Amino acid sequence: MEIGKTAIRATHLEKKFRHFSLNIQKLEIPRGFATALIGENGAGKTTLMNILAGIRLDYKGEITFFEKWNDRDREREGCPVRELTGYTGTGGYFLPQWTVQDVGEVSSLLFENFDRGQFDRLCRELNIVERTGMERESKISQLSEGNRTKLLLAGVLARKTELLLMDEPASPLDPLMRERLCGIIQEYLASGNGEKSVFFSTHNVSDMENVTDYAVIMSHGRIVERGFVEDLKSRYVLVKGEKEDAAKAREALYTIQENKYGFEGLCLADQMEKLAGIEVTKEIPSLYQISVAVMRKNA
């Protein structure tokens, strides 16, 4: 499946650190879909997110938003990119002495499209505050990491945006809230008639797979695989076989794992003929299995 309209298109992105370099030659985030950014710790996911969100500006390359504005336009007064983009990160986005009420008031000042009533409703629905509202005076420093993440979500969802950039939104959440997060993403996309998009990084690939339409897999600061999930699942085949056939199968497989009972691995679909003569079972791999195999191959 080809990418149609894009929410973000980036080319030749580079950011060098002392012991790490981000080098993204081409990145396209399809409009109207949820895209997952997957990679091990240190792969460069947060650096990439911070560049796309405009938090980090010391990079090389070109970024185009909504096929209309570039990253230089974004910094100019009157450009709507910042109003149209919501961001949730892993750092201290709010000052620790702020209260929940302060977050609502500051957001009202920063963003023209911020709906204070919607923010208050979301704070109650996400159980950040009880219906008594007394927790509104609780300081950010007193909230759990999960509630701080939910407060970020309430802040961006109370605005009229067309793109959500979310860095590890599921990590601090409990399983029930992760499920709710998937529902929030689906509701957000459905409300946009194909114009709203979500780009999120995640370690919890299995938990987020059911909401992922497109996947970008990173390793060592580079994109090593990408595609719509259904296309990726047709590109790779999960195969299993007997232990005595493992050595021969290894020559054909993309990745392989052996145990005392047999072997399991991924094979590129267009390489399956190389397994001729070996008795194997074939299955459709999960996005988690594809991601782990691709990361292991490029480690």
C-alpha positions in Angstrom: 0.0 0.0 0.0 1.4 3.4 -1.0 1.5 6.4 1.3 -0.9 9.1 0.1 -1.0 12.4 1.9 1.5 12.9 4.6 1.3 14.6 8.0 5.1 14.9 8.1 7.7 14.4 5.5 11.4 14.7 6.6 14.5 14.3 4.5 18.2 14.1 5.4 17.7 14.7 9.1 21.0 14.7 11.0 21.9 15.3 14.6 25.3 14.4 16.0 26.2 13.7 19.6 29.5 12.7 21.0 28.7 8.9 20.9 25.6 8.8 18.7 24.4 10.1 15.4 20.8 10.4 14.1 20.7 10.0 10.4 17.2 9.8 8.8 17.4 10.0 5.0 13.7 9.9 4.5 10.7 9.7 6.8 7.0 9.9 5.9 4.2 9.8 8.4 0.9 9.0 6.5 -2.0 11.3 7.2 -5.1 9.7 8.7 -3.3 6.9 10.4 -1.6 5.9 13.6 2.2 5.4 13.1 4.3 3.6 15.7 8.0 4.4 16.1 9.7 1.3 17.4 13.3 0.7 18.5 15.5 -0.4 21.4 16.7 2.0 24.1 19.2 4.5 22.6 17.9 4.0 19.0 17.2 7.7 18.7 13.4 7.7 19.0 13.2 10.6 21.6 15.7 12.7 19.6 13.6 12.2 16.5 10.4 13.1 18.4 12.0 16.2 19.8 13.1 17.4 16.4 9.7 16.8 14.9 8.0 18.6 17.8 10.3 21.6 17.6 11.8 21.1 21.0 15.2 20.5 19.5 16.2 22.9 16.7 20.0 22.1 16.4 19.8 19.6 13.5 20.3 19.5 9.8 17.7 18.5 7.3 14.2 19.5 6.0 10.8 18.8 7.5 7.4 19.5 5.8 4.2 19.6 7.8 0.8 18.8 6.3 2.4 19.2 2.8 2.3 23.0 3.3 4.8 24.4 5.8 8.4 23.6 6.5 10.3 23.6 9.8 11.4 27.2 9.2 7.8 28.3 8.7 6.9 26.6 12.0 9.0 29.1 13.9 7.4 32.1 12.3 4.6 34.0 14.0 1.2 33.2 12.5 2.1 29.8 11.2 -0.5 27.3 12.3 1.7 24.2 12.6 2.2 24.6 16.4 -1.6 25.0 16.9 -2.3 22.0 14.8 0.3 19.8 16.6 -0.1 18.3 20.0 3.0 16.8 21.8 3.3 14.5 24.9 6.8 13.7 26.0 8.7 11.8 28.7 10.4 14.8 30.4 9.3 17.5 32.8 7.0 19.3 30.5 5.1 21.1 33.3 6.8 22.9 36.2 6.7 20.8 39.4 5.0 23.5 41.4 2.1 23.9 39.0 -1.2 22.4 39.9 -3.7 20.7 37.6 -5.6 24.0 37.6 -2.5 25.9 36.6 -2.0 23.6 33.6 -5.4 24.4 32.4 -4.9 28.2 32.8 -1.5 28.2 31.2 -2.7 26.1 28.2 -5.6 28.6 27.7 -3.0 31.3 27.4 -0.6 29.4 25.1 -3.1 27.9 22.6 -6.0 29.7 21.0 -7.8 26.4 20.3 -7.7 25.1 23.9 -11.1 24.1 25.3 -11.0 24.5 29.1 -14.3 22.7 29.5 -13.0 19.8 27.5 -9.8 19.7 29.6 -11.8 19.6 32.8 -14.0 16.7 31.5 -10.9 14.7 30.4 -9.2 15.2 33.7 -12.3 13.6 35.3 -12.7 10.8 32.7 -9.0 9.9 33.0 -9.2 9.8 36.8 -6.6 12.5 37.2 -9.0 14.3 39.5 -12.2 13.1 41.2 -15.5 14.8 40.7 -15.0 16.8 43.8 -12.2 18.6 42.0 -10.2 19.0 45.2 -7.2 17.3 43.4 -6.9 20.3 41.1 -4.8 21.9 43.8 -2.4 19.0 43.8 1.0 19.9 42.6 2.5 18.2 39.5 5.3 16.9 41.7 2.7 15.0 43.8 1.2 13.2 40.8 2.3 9.7 39.9 4.1 9.3 36.6 1.0 7.7 35.1 -1.2 10.7 36.1 1.4 13.1 34.7 1.2 11.3 31.4 -2.6 11.4 31.5 -2.5 15.1 32.3 -0.4 15.6 29.1 -3.0 13.7 27.2 -5.8 15.8 28.6 -3.9 18.9 27.6 -3.4 18.0 23.9 -6.8 16.3 23.5 -8.5 19.5 24.7 -7.2 21.3 21.7 -8.2 21.2 18.0 -5.2 19.5 16.5 -4.5 17.5 13.4 -1.4 15.7 14.5 -0.4 14.1 17.8 3.3 13.4 18.5 3.5 11.1 21.5 6.9 9.9 23.0 6.4 6.6 24.9 2.8 7.5 26.0 2.1 3.9 27.2 5.2 3.3 29.3 4.0 4.7 32.6 0.4 3.5 32.2 -1.2 0.5 33.8 -2.7 -2.2 31.4 -6.2 -0.8 31.7 -5.1 2.7 30.8 -3.0 1.4 27.9 -6.2 -0.1 26.5 -7.9 3.2 27.1 -5.0 5.0 25.3 -5.6 2.8 22.3 -9.3 3.8 22.4 -8.3 7.5 22.7 -6.1 7.2 19.6 -8.8 5.5 17.6 -11.4 8.0 18.6 -9.0 10.9 17.7 -8.4 9.4 14.2 -12.1 8.7 13.6 -13.0 12.3 14.5 -10.8 13.7 11.7 -12.3 12.2 8.6 -8.9 11.0 7.4 -7.2 14.3 8.2 -5.9 13.6 11.7 -2.7 11.6 12.4 -0.9 10.1 15.3 2.9 9.4 15.6 3.9 7.6 18.8 7.0 5.8 20.0 6.6 2.7 22.1 8.4 -0.2 23.8 5.0 -1.9 24.4 4.6 -3.1 20.8 2.2 -5.9 21.8 0.0 -3.6 23.7 -0.1 -1.0 21.0 -0.3 -3.3 17.9 -4.0 -3.2 17.6 -4.0 0.5 17.1 -0.9 0.7 14.8 -1.5 1.2 11.1 2.0 2.0 10.0 5.3 1.1 11.6 8.8 2.7 11.5 11.6 0.6 13.1 14.8 2.3 14.1 18.2 1.0 15.1 21.4 3.0 15.9 19.9 6.3 14.7 18.6 5.0 11.4 15.4 3.7 10.0 15.9 0.0 9.1 12.3 -1.0 8.2 9.0 0.7 7.6 5.6 0.0 6.1 1.9 -0.4 6.7 1.5 -3.3 9.2 -0.4 -5.5 6.8 2.3 -5.0 4.2 5.0 -5.9 6.7 3.1 -9.1 7.7 3.1 -10.1 4.1 6.8 -9.3 3.7 7.8 -11.7 6.4 6.8 -15.3 7.2 7.1 -16.9 10.6 8.5 -20.5 10.2 9.0 -23.3 12.7 10.8 -26.6 12.2 12.6 -29.5 13.7 16.0 -29.1 15.3 17.8 -31.4 12.8 16.9 -29.0 10.0 18.0 -25.8 11.8 21.5 -25.6 10.3 20.1 -25.9 6.8 17.3 -23.5 7.5 19.6 -20.9 9.0 21.1 -20.2 5.5 17.6 -19.1 4.3 16.2 -17.3 7.3 16.3 -13.6 8.1 16.6 -14.4 11.8 16.5 -17.7 13.7 16.2 -18.9 17.3 17.0 -22.5 18.3 16.0 -24.5 21.4 16.2 -28.2 22.3 12.9 -28.9 20.5 13.5 -27.1 17.2 13.9 -23.7 15.6 11.7 -20.6 14.9 12.5 -17.7 12.7 11.4 -15.2 10.2 11.9 -15.6 6.5 11.5 -13.0 3.8 8.5 -14.0 1.8 10.4 -13.7 -1.5 13.1 -16.1 -0.1 10.7 -18.9 0.9 11.8 -21.1 -2.0 15.2 -21.5 -0.3 13.4 -23.6 2.4 12.3 -26.2 -0.2 12.9 -29.7 1.1 12.7 -28.6 4.7 9.5 -29.4 6.6 8.3 -26.2 8.3 5.1 -24.7 9.5 4.2 -21.2 8.3 2.4 -18.5 10.2 1.7 -14.8 9.9 4.0 -13.0 12.3 2.9 -10.3 14.7 4.3 -6.8 14.6 6.1 -7.6 17.8 7.8 -10.6 16.2 8.8 -8.6 13.1 10.1 -5.7 15.2 12.2 -7.9 17.5 13.6 -9.8 14.4 14.5 -6.5 12.6 16.1 -5.0 15.6 18.1 -8.2 16.3 19.2 -8.3 12.7 20.5 -4.7 12.9 21.9 -4.8 16.4 
